Amino acid sequence: MPNNILVVDDERDVCDFFQDTLPGEGYRVLTALNGKDALALVRKERPDMVLLDIKMPGLDGIEVLERIKKIDESIAVVMITGYGDLKTAREAMRLGAFDYVTKPFSLDFIKAVLRDALSLKVKSR
């Protein structure tokens, strides 16, 4: 059974990129363009992992991260952002994010982060 990954980014191109590339790596990809839709999918689908943009209109990534962890703390969350900010990165890690990745990133790098996060999740079961 493939691992379910939810990609949350207000940029449709980012969601489409992951939707086009990750299924070939054995992942089932769900997408949301905002925090509200992401939380609804987390409740319904219980993804194994979330790739979560930090800067979004409405609910920002930090608030969505907090709510995801209240729903299911075992979901691995990787924060992605185009704005590298050490303070935000520390806050995300304090709230339970697995990692913090800045754009632009290579597909190989993201695949490695996904493997690491999912292998850690499997070990903790």
Secondary structure as GFF3:
##gff-version 3
##sequence-region A 1 125
A	DSSP	beta_strand	3	8	.	.	.	ID=ss1
A	DSSP	alpha_helix	12	21	.	.	.	ID=ss2
A	DSSP	three_ten_helix	22	25	.	.	.	ID=ss3
A	DSSP	beta_strand	27	32	.	.	.	ID=ss4
A	DSSP	alpha_helix	35	45	.	.	.	ID=ss5
A	DSSP	beta_strand	49	53	.	.	.	ID=ss6
A	DSSP	alpha_helix	61	71	.	.	.	ID=ss7
A	DSSP	beta_strand	76	81	.	.	.	ID=ss8
A	DSSP	alpha_helix	86	94	.	.	.	ID=ss9
A	DSSP	beta_strand	99	102	.	.	.	ID=ss10
A	DSSP	alpha_helix	107	124	.	.	.	ID=ss11
###
